[in-house]
Amino acid sequence: MISDEDAGDELSEVLNLARTPHGTVDNVMRVHSLRPSTMRGHVVLYRAALHDNANTLPQWLQEVISSYVSILNKCEYSLANHWANARHLIGDDTKADAIKLALDAGAPDREFKGRELALLHYAEKLTLAPQNMSEADIEEMRSAGLSDGEILEANQIIGYFNYANRCLNGLGVTTDGDVVGYYSK
């Protein structure tokens, strides 16, 4: 990974695009420093999937979905960051602890029902058995009261985290040197 000090003009521009609210560039982005165009694409995709003002799923649920996909993929990097975000947004440590235990056990039905559970079932199947997806999976979510727009939001979050988890795990990226969590002080 190339440091800010050693970055050329193109990389410096993309590093500035990738800066967090803390003013740092997380390793999830810096790992692309040898190919600035993939860093640019990654930043844009991440922000569109998870931080778009047009999203209607609650932010805490977006972060729970992100965390569940990361648990299923055994991606410690994404889990560390996005569970910290989910915990903060849930705002109740007892509830957050119960949710984390349920997700770790692969049993989201212990803490969720209805729309939220349907989304977590979808996340699990799309992550672990994408070849088995069918129209019935979409109908299950519609029957639970989710709109097609909300289903698309979840699909993009799940797809993004499957991409990111594989990139991170495949390159051995760690949180060393990162500020963990969007809401960290």
Backbone bond lengths (Angstrom), bond angles and torsions (degrees), N, CA, C in turn:
res aa  C-N    CA-C-N  psi(-1)  N-CA   C-N-CA  omega(-1)  CA-C   N-CA-C  phi
1 M - - - 1.447 - - 1.529 108.62 -
2 I 1.306 115.87 136.92 1.458 121.84 -176.15 1.528 109.56 -92.88
3 S 1.319 115.51 133.21 1.469 121.16 179.71 1.525 110.10 -74.83
4 D 1.317 115.97 162.40 1.467 121.08 176.15 1.525 110.68 -56.26
5 E 1.318 115.80 -41.35 1.469 121.05 -177.01 1.528 112.59 -63.88
6 D 1.328 117.56 -30.93 1.460 121.68 -176.87 1.523 113.19 -97.42
7 A 1.325 117.47 3.10 1.465 121.83 -176.26 1.521 111.38 -78.77
8 G 1.327 115.35 138.72 1.468 120.64 172.11 1.523 109.85 -78.34
9 D 1.324 116.08 -176.10 1.462 120.88 -175.22 1.534 112.80 -60.80
10 E 1.347 117.18 -48.06 1.465 120.10 -177.99 1.530 110.70 -62.37
11 L 1.312 116.78 -46.82 1.462 120.03 -179.83 1.525 110.48 -65.06
12 S 1.316 118.15 -41.17 1.472 120.77 179.07 1.523 111.20 -58.10
13 E 1.325 116.20 -41.30 1.474 120.71 178.60 1.524 110.87 -61.59
14 V 1.321 117.00 -44.73 1.467 120.76 -178.42 1.528 110.96 -72.44
15 L 1.323 117.51 -36.72 1.466 119.84 175.63 1.527 110.27 -59.86
16 N 1.314 117.22 -39.72 1.466 120.42 178.21 1.525 111.01 -65.24
17 L 1.332 117.37 -36.97 1.468 121.26 175.66 1.532 110.61 -63.80
18 A 1.324 116.77 -35.87 1.470 122.43 -174.56 1.526 114.04 -84.75
19 R 1.319 118.07 -4.30 1.473 119.74 -176.58 1.517 111.43 -61.37
20 T 1.329 114.24 140.78 1.468 121.77 177.72 1.528 109.09 -81.66
21 P 1.324 116.88 171.96 1.470 118.74 174.00 1.534 112.28 -59.75
22 H 1.328 117.15 -18.73 1.467 122.28 178.40 1.531 111.56 -81.91
23 G 1.352 115.97 -8.32 1.460 120.21 -178.98 1.513 114.12 87.52
24 T 1.318 116.95 6.22 1.466 121.53 -178.96 1.530 110.20 -105.12
25 V 1.322 115.48 168.82 1.464 121.39 172.43 1.517 106.54 -115.50
26 D 1.322 116.06 113.97 1.457 120.27 -178.71 1.526 110.97 -67.83
27 N 1.318 114.96 153.73 1.467 121.28 -178.81 1.520 112.74 -59.05
28 V 1.327 118.32 -28.76 1.458 121.55 177.91 1.531 110.39 -58.00
29 M 1.309 117.16 -31.43 1.468 121.66 177.39 1.525 111.20 -95.05
30 R 1.322 117.08 -43.74 1.468 120.21 -176.65 1.529 111.65 -60.03
31 V 1.320 117.87 -26.19 1.465 120.23 -179.96 1.533 111.23 -61.06
32 H 1.326 117.06 -19.37 1.468 121.89 177.72 1.527 112.75 -85.85
33 S 1.307 118.79 4.27 1.469 120.57 -168.24 1.532 114.39 -60.34
34 L 1.302 118.73 -21.37 1.465 120.28 175.44 1.528 112.38 -76.88
35 R 1.344 116.35 -15.62 1.461 122.57 178.85 1.534 108.62 -136.11
36 P 1.331 118.44 81.36 1.463 121.33 -176.10 1.524 114.52 -54.35
37 S 1.324 117.67 -30.15 1.468 118.88 -179.24 1.523 111.39 -65.69
38 T 1.330 118.67 -34.93 1.467 118.77 177.45 1.517 110.67 -73.81
39 M 1.339 117.91 -31.16 1.461 119.92 175.07 1.528 109.55 -63.72
40 R 1.321 116.79 -45.11 1.456 120.65 179.37 1.535 110.42 -58.95
41 G 1.318 116.44 -47.02 1.458 120.30 178.94 1.515 112.22 -61.94
42 H 1.313 116.90 -40.01 1.462 121.78 -179.36 1.531 110.21 -65.33
43 V 1.317 117.48 -45.25 1.467 120.99 179.48 1.526 110.28 -59.51
44 V 1.317 116.50 -47.65 1.468 120.89 -177.92 1.523 110.55 -63.38
45 L 1.330 117.49 -44.92 1.462 120.98 179.55 1.525 111.22 -63.06
46 Y 1.324 117.53 -46.12 1.459 122.02 179.50 1.524 111.12 -57.08
47 R 1.302 116.54 -50.56 1.469 120.17 -177.17 1.523 111.56 -66.58
48 A 1.327 117.87 -36.26 1.464 120.74 178.90 1.527 111.17 -68.64
49 A 1.322 116.80 -38.84 1.465 120.26 -177.79 1.522 112.31 -75.81
50 L 1.309 118.45 -39.82 1.468 120.58 -168.66 1.519 115.34 -115.96
51 H 1.298 118.83 -20.72 1.470 119.87 -174.66 1.527 112.13 -127.77
52 D 1.320 116.71 34.21 1.460 120.35 179.37 1.524 109.56 -91.14
53 N 1.310 116.56 130.88 1.463 120.36 -179.42 1.525 113.50 -63.24
54 A 1.331 117.40 -18.40 1.460 120.63 178.99 1.528 112.45 -79.87
55 N 1.330 118.47 -14.31 1.467 120.51 178.19 1.521 109.59 -61.15
56 T 1.329 115.64 140.43 1.462 120.29 -179.95 1.521 112.97 -110.75
57 L 1.327 118.20 -15.55 1.462 119.30 174.20 1.522 107.69 -66.27
58 P 1.328 118.19 139.12 1.465 119.77 179.32 1.534 111.00 -57.10
59 Q 1.326 115.91 143.13 1.464 119.95 -178.15 1.522 112.19 -57.68
60 W 1.332 118.14 -39.39 1.465 119.69 -179.34 1.527 110.25 -61.62
61 L 1.351 116.74 -37.54 1.464 120.29 -179.77 1.528 110.40 -71.59
62 Q 1.326 116.99 -37.77 1.465 119.38 175.35 1.525 110.44 -58.33
63 E 1.320 116.40 -41.51 1.464 120.92 -179.85 1.530 111.88 -71.53
64 V 1.333 117.60 -34.29 1.471 120.63 176.04 1.525 109.50 -65.92
65 I 1.333 117.21 -43.89 1.468 120.43 177.58 1.531 109.52 -60.20
66 S 1.330 116.88 -45.41 1.474 121.70 178.71 1.525 110.67 -58.20
67 S 1.320 115.63 -43.47 1.463 120.95 -179.55 1.522 111.29 -66.34
68 Y 1.339 117.26 -41.37 1.457 120.05 -178.81 1.529 110.69 -64.33
69 V 1.327 116.95 -44.08 1.467 119.47 176.67 1.532 109.94 -59.63
70 S 1.319 116.86 -41.53 1.472 120.62 -179.72 1.526 111.99 -67.37
71 I 1.331 117.24 -34.53 1.473 120.67 173.98 1.519 109.58 -64.27
72 L 1.324 116.54 -47.50 1.466 120.99 -178.55 1.526 111.51 -61.16
73 N 1.336 116.26 -34.04 1.464 121.12 -179.89 1.529 113.12 -90.77
74 K 1.335 116.18 -0.21 1.466 121.17 -178.47 1.534 111.13 54.72
75 C 1.325 115.77 45.92 1.457 121.78 178.58 1.522 108.79 -103.55
76 E 1.318 115.20 96.97 1.467 121.38 -177.44 1.528 112.15 -63.86
77 Y 1.326 117.30 -33.99 1.460 120.83 -178.72 1.533 110.58 -61.01
78 S 1.326 116.69 -58.12 1.471 119.87 -177.79 1.516 111.15 -64.94
79 L 1.312 117.24 -37.84 1.453 120.26 179.62 1.530 110.92 -61.80
80 A 1.310 117.59 -44.65 1.468 120.41 -179.77 1.528 110.59 -57.10
81 N 1.314 116.49 -47.16 1.458 120.76 -177.55 1.524 112.72 -71.39
82 H 1.308 116.69 -48.30 1.467 119.16 -170.97 1.519 112.90 -83.30
83 W 1.325 117.92 -24.40 1.459 117.30 171.63 1.531 110.06 -71.83
84 A 1.328 117.27 -36.96 1.470 119.42 175.27 1.528 109.91 -58.28
85 N 1.329 116.46 -40.81 1.471 120.84 177.78 1.525 111.13 -66.07
86 A 1.335 116.62 -46.27 1.467 120.67 -179.43 1.521 110.29 -60.44
87 R 1.310 116.51 -47.56 1.475 121.34 -179.86 1.529 110.15 -56.73
88 H 1.319 116.50 -46.05 1.469 120.85 179.52 1.536 110.48 -60.81
89 L 1.329 116.70 -46.36 1.464 120.74 -176.15 1.528 112.50 -72.50
90 I 1.326 118.18 -31.22 1.465 121.33 176.09 1.527 108.66 -64.48
91 G 1.323 116.16 -40.61 1.459 121.02 173.12 1.512 116.23 72.90
92 D 1.313 117.49 13.94 1.468 122.58 -179.90 1.524 105.92 -143.59
93 D 1.335 116.98 105.84 1.465 120.65 -174.21 1.524 112.82 -61.40
94 T 1.325 117.93 -37.33 1.463 120.58 179.64 1.522 110.40 -64.20
95 K 1.327 116.23 -46.37 1.464 120.41 178.18 1.530 110.41 -64.30
96 A 1.328 116.73 -43.78 1.463 120.26 179.87 1.529 111.23 -61.29
97 D 1.324 117.22 -41.39 1.470 120.44 178.26 1.523 111.24 -61.56
98 A 1.328 116.92 -42.22 1.475 120.94 179.64 1.529 110.41 -65.44
99 I 1.330 116.57 -41.23 1.469 120.48 178.31 1.525 110.11 -63.04
100 K 1.318 117.12 -45.47 1.479 120.56 -178.85 1.521 111.15 -61.84
101 L 1.338 117.19 -41.80 1.471 120.40 177.41 1.527 111.08 -61.37
102 A 1.318 117.01 -42.20 1.467 121.22 179.39 1.527 110.97 -64.93
103 L 1.317 117.07 -43.93 1.469 120.40 179.44 1.522 110.88 -65.62
104 D 1.334 116.92 -44.06 1.469 120.38 178.32 1.526 111.58 -58.96
105 A 1.325 116.90 -33.61 1.461 121.92 -179.16 1.524 112.27 -83.70
106 G 1.331 117.42 -3.02 1.464 120.47 -176.29 1.515 111.67 67.71
107 A 1.325 116.17 29.99 1.461 121.77 -176.16 1.534 110.60 -130.11
108 P 1.333 117.53 63.01 1.464 118.75 -178.48 1.524 113.35 -61.81
109 D 1.325 117.32 -19.36 1.471 120.48 178.93 1.527 112.20 -64.81
110 R 1.333 118.02 -15.31 1.469 120.27 176.15 1.527 111.97 -67.10
111 E 1.323 116.76 -28.57 1.471 120.84 -174.46 1.523 114.38 -122.92
112 F 1.325 117.33 -11.66 1.458 120.22 -175.46 1.518 111.23 -126.40
113 K 1.324 114.83 157.27 1.462 121.36 173.51 1.519 107.70 -148.71
114 G 1.306 116.26 174.66 1.457 121.79 174.09 1.515 114.22 56.93
115 R 1.325 114.70 -133.88 1.467 122.68 -175.76 1.528 112.17 -56.27
116 E 1.317 115.86 -46.73 1.464 120.16 -176.55 1.525 111.02 -64.17
117 L 1.324 116.59 -43.07 1.466 120.13 179.35 1.523 110.74 -65.64
118 A 1.313 116.86 -40.35 1.472 120.13 178.56 1.536 110.26 -59.66
119 L 1.328 117.05 -41.27 1.467 120.41 178.45 1.527 111.61 -65.56
120 L 1.330 117.04 -39.61 1.465 119.70 -179.95 1.525 111.48 -70.82
121 H 1.332 117.83 -34.70 1.471 119.85 173.91 1.534 110.08 -63.46
122 Y 1.330 115.25 -43.35 1.471 120.72 177.50 1.526 110.40 -60.25
123 A 1.338 117.07 -45.30 1.466 121.18 179.44 1.525 111.07 -58.96
124 E 1.321 116.20 -42.83 1.462 120.35 -179.07 1.526 111.49 -64.64
125 K 1.322 116.24 -47.72 1.463 119.06 -177.48 1.525 111.18 -67.54
126 L 1.334 117.28 -43.19 1.463 120.18 -179.62 1.527 111.10 -64.72
127 T 1.322 117.65 -31.37 1.467 121.82 179.42 1.528 111.71 -77.71
128 L 1.323 116.80 -45.90 1.471 120.34 -172.03 1.519 114.74 -94.26
129 A 1.328 117.52 -25.91 1.469 119.67 -176.95 1.526 111.08 -144.52
130 P 1.328 117.76 58.82 1.466 119.84 -175.29 1.525 113.36 -59.90
131 Q 1.313 116.91 -27.04 1.459 120.88 179.81 1.533 112.30 -68.60
132 N 1.324 117.07 -15.05 1.471 121.08 -178.42 1.524 113.23 -98.65
133 M 1.331 117.60 5.23 1.462 119.92 -179.15 1.527 109.83 -67.13
134 S 1.343 115.33 145.37 1.462 120.24 178.66 1.524 109.45 -146.94
135 E 1.314 116.14 172.41 1.462 121.82 177.57 1.523 110.83 -57.58
136 A 1.329 117.85 -29.25 1.467 120.87 179.40 1.535 111.08 -61.00
137 D 1.319 117.80 -31.17 1.464 120.73 178.57 1.527 110.74 -65.99
138 I 1.308 116.68 -38.83 1.466 121.31 177.89 1.528 109.35 -70.41
139 E 1.317 116.48 -42.66 1.474 120.48 179.95 1.524 111.74 -62.59
140 E 1.341 117.18 -35.82 1.466 120.62 177.29 1.530 110.30 -60.48
141 M 1.320 115.96 -41.46 1.470 118.98 179.91 1.524 111.48 -71.42
142 R 1.323 116.61 -39.74 1.471 119.42 176.29 1.527 110.46 -61.76
143 S 1.327 116.54 -42.16 1.467 120.91 179.50 1.528 111.93 -63.85
144 A 1.323 116.27 -27.38 1.470 121.25 177.88 1.532 111.46 -80.98
145 G 1.340 116.63 -3.46 1.457 120.44 176.09 1.513 115.85 101.68
146 L 1.323 117.22 10.67 1.465 120.23 179.44 1.528 110.57 -86.33
147 S 1.315 115.29 139.20 1.466 120.27 176.39 1.528 109.14 -80.18
148 D 1.321 116.04 163.78 1.461 119.69 176.86 1.531 111.07 -62.33
149 G 1.326 117.26 -34.53 1.466 120.19 176.85 1.514 111.93 -63.77
150 E 1.334 117.20 -41.86 1.474 120.57 178.11 1.523 110.95 -66.98
151 I 1.317 116.58 -37.63 1.469 120.42 177.24 1.525 109.76 -63.13
152 L 1.333 116.49 -42.22 1.463 120.05 178.00 1.525 110.84 -63.86
153 E 1.333 117.94 -42.56 1.467 120.48 177.20 1.524 110.39 -56.34
154 A 1.328 116.19 -48.83 1.468 120.19 179.91 1.522 110.76 -62.22
155 N 1.321 116.79 -42.83 1.462 121.24 179.05 1.520 110.90 -57.43
156 Q 1.317 117.29 -42.81 1.458 120.78 -178.33 1.527 111.58 -70.49
157 I 1.315 117.54 -37.96 1.468 121.07 176.78 1.525 109.72 -64.17
158 I 1.324 116.11 -46.89 1.469 121.16 -179.95 1.529 110.30 -62.71
159 G 1.318 116.84 -47.06 1.464 120.82 178.95 1.524 111.76 -61.08
160 Y 1.329 116.20 -44.08 1.462 119.84 178.91 1.530 110.52 -60.00
161 F 1.337 117.76 -47.91 1.463 118.72 -176.30 1.516 112.24 -69.54
162 N 1.314 119.03 -29.79 1.460 119.23 173.14 1.529 110.01 -64.91
163 Y 1.321 117.06 -40.85 1.472 121.11 175.41 1.526 110.55 -62.65
164 A 1.319 116.37 -54.79 1.465 120.37 -174.91 1.527 111.67 -63.43
165 N 1.338 117.41 -42.85 1.465 120.29 -179.82 1.522 110.71 -59.31
166 R 1.317 117.06 -41.41 1.463 119.71 -179.36 1.526 111.40 -69.35
167 C 1.328 116.93 -38.98 1.470 119.92 176.47 1.523 110.35 -62.76
168 L 1.328 116.80 -48.01 1.461 121.45 -177.85 1.525 111.58 -63.67
169 N 1.331 116.36 -50.01 1.466 119.85 179.59 1.526 111.10 -63.78
170 G 1.325 116.21 -38.51 1.464 120.64 -177.28 1.512 113.91 -68.61
171 L 1.334 116.59 -23.16 1.465 120.39 179.47 1.523 112.82 -109.14
172 G 1.329 117.59 1.72 1.458 121.12 177.60 1.517 114.16 68.04
173 V 1.325 116.94 32.11 1.471 120.94 -177.19 1.524 109.95 -72.70
174 T 1.329 115.35 136.20 1.466 121.58 178.21 1.535 109.64 -120.14
175 T 1.307 115.47 171.91 1.468 121.18 177.81 1.530 112.06 -85.66
176 D 1.321 118.17 4.22 1.472 120.94 179.99 1.530 110.51 -53.68
177 G 1.312 116.05 119.65 1.453 121.68 179.68 1.516 114.82 89.77
178 D 1.319 117.95 -10.57 1.466 121.59 179.20 1.521 111.45 -82.79
179 V 1.311 116.81 156.57 1.448 123.36 164.72 1.524 104.39 -90.34
180 V 1.332 117.83 111.50 1.464 121.49 -172.94 1.519 110.54 -80.96
181 G 1.328 115.56 125.92 1.461 121.95 177.60 1.511 112.99 90.41
182 Y 1.304 115.22 135.46 1.458 123.39 -178.93 1.529 111.58 -62.14
183 Y 1.338 116.63 -33.29 1.460 121.68 -174.22 1.522 112.51 -96.11
184 S 1.320 117.90 9.53 1.472 121.09 179.77 1.518 109.95 -62.95
185 K 1.304 114.84 147.73 1.471 120.07 179.24 1.511 109.95 -81.81
